[in-house]
C-alpha cells in the first residue's frame, strides 16, 4: 500500500502541529500545568504527556480565534473566541510563548505553521 506524502504548504486537520506543557489559568488566580496537543485546529489538553493513558481534560476549537498577550503573568497569552470564555495560558519562556502564538495563529486560519529557525 502506498503511503500518502503530505505537503508542507497544506493544512491537515489530523496533523499534530505542536505539543508541550503550558500552565492554564483556572478559577480566580489559580494556575495548573497541563500537557497540550495542537491537532489540526483543535487544542487538546491532558493531565500529562502520556496522552493514551491520561484523561482528556478539555478541547479548544482554535478556528478563527484571536491570540493576545496576557499582561498579568510573564510569558502568558490569551485565546479569545467570540461567544466563548477567555482561555489564558502561560509558557515556560518567551521563545516558547512566541512559538505557541505563531502556531496557533496559523492554524486558526487553517494554515500550516511555518517552521522558522530563530537565532539565539
C-alpha positions as CSV (number, residue, x, y, z in Angstrom):
1,X,0.0,0.0,0.0
2,X,1.4,3.4,-1.0
3,X,1.7,6.0,1.8
4,X,0.4,9.5,1.2
5,X,3.0,12.2,1.2
6,X,1.9,15.3,3.0
7,X,2.6,18.7,1.5
8,X,4.2,21.2,4.0
9,X,2.1,24.0,2.4
10,X,-1.2,22.3,3.1
11,X,-3.2,22.4,6.3
12,X,-4.2,18.9,7.6
13,X,-6.9,18.6,10.3
14,X,-5.4,15.3,11.6
15,X,-1.8,16.6,11.8
16,X,-0.2,17.2,15.2
17,X,1.4,20.6,14.8
18,X,2.6,21.2,18.4
19,X,2.8,19.6,21.8
20,X,4.1,20.6,25.2
21,X,3.4,21.7,28.7
22,X,1.7,25.1,29.4
23,X,0.2,26.4,32.5
24,X,-3.6,27.0,32.3
25,X,-5.4,29.6,34.4
26,X,-8.3,28.2,36.4
27,X,-10.7,29.8,38.8
28,X,-9.6,33.1,40.4
29,X,-5.8,33.3,40.3
30,X,-5.0,29.6,40.4
31,X,-2.8,28.2,37.6
32,X,-2.3,24.5,36.8
33,X,0.2,22.7,34.5
34,X,-1.3,20.7,31.6
35,X,0.0,18.9,28.6
36,X,-1.3,20.4,25.3
37,X,-1.6,18.8,21.9
38,X,-2.5,21.0,18.9
39,X,-4.1,18.6,16.4
40,X,-5.3,20.4,13.3
41,X,-7.1,23.4,14.7
42,X,-8.1,21.6,18.0
43,X,-6.1,22.3,21.1
44,X,-6.5,19.3,23.4
45,X,-5.2,19.2,26.9
46,X,-4.4,16.4,29.3
47,X,-3.0,15.9,32.9
48,X,0.3,14.8,31.5
49,X,2.2,13.8,28.3
50,X,1.0,10.2,28.4
51,X,-2.0,11.1,26.3
52,X,-3.0,7.5,25.7
53,X,-3.5,6.8,29.4
54,X,-4.3,10.3,30.6
55,X,-7.8,11.8,30.8
56,X,-8.6,14.4,28.2
57,X,-9.3,17.5,30.3
58,X,-10.7,19.7,27.6
59,X,-10.6,20.9,24.0
60,X,-10.4,24.4,22.5
61,X,-11.5,24.9,18.9
62,X,-8.9,27.3,17.5
63,X,-10.8,28.1,14.3
64,X,-10.9,31.9,13.9
65,X,-9.6,32.7,17.4
66,X,-7.8,35.9,18.5
67,X,-4.5,35.4,20.3
68,X,-3.4,38.2,22.6
69,X,-0.7,38.9,25.2
70,X,-1.9,38.4,28.7
71,X,-0.1,41.0,30.8
72,X,-0.9,39.7,34.2
73,X,1.8,37.0,34.1
74,X,5.2,36.7,32.4
75,X,5.2,34.6,29.2
76,X,1.4,34.3,29.1
77,X,-1.1,34.7,26.3
78,X,-4.9,34.6,25.9
79,X,-7.0,32.7,23.4
80,X,-10.2,34.7,22.7
81,X,-13.2,33.5,20.7
82,X,-16.5,35.2,20.2
83,X,-19.1,33.6,22.4
84,X,-16.6,31.6,24.5
85,X,-14.8,32.4,27.7
86,X,-11.2,33.6,27.5
87,X,-8.5,30.9,27.8
88,X,-5.3,32.2,29.5
89,X,-2.2,30.1,29.1
90,X,1.4,30.6,30.2
91,X,4.6,29.2,28.6
92,X,7.9,28.5,30.4
93,X,9.8,31.1,28.3
94,X,9.3,34.0,26.0
95,X,10.6,31.9,23.0
96,X,8.1,29.1,23.8
97,X,5.3,31.6,24.2
98,X,6.0,33.2,20.8
99,X,6.2,29.8,19.1
100,X,2.8,28.8,20.6
101,X,1.3,32.1,19.5
102,X,2.7,31.8,15.9
103,X,1.5,28.2,15.6
104,X,-2.0,29.0,17.0
105,X,-2.4,32.0,14.7
106,X,-1.5,29.9,11.7
107,X,-3.9,27.0,12.5
108,X,-6.7,29.5,13.4
109,X,-6.6,30.5,9.7
110,X,-6.4,26.8,8.6
111,X,-2.8,27.4,7.5
112,X,0.1,25.1,8.3
113,X,2.5,26.6,10.8
114,X,5.8,27.8,9.3
115,X,8.9,26.4,10.9
116,X,11.3,29.3,11.4
117,X,14.7,28.8,12.9
118,X,15.4,31.6,15.4
119,X,18.8,32.8,16.2
120,X,19.6,32.8,19.9
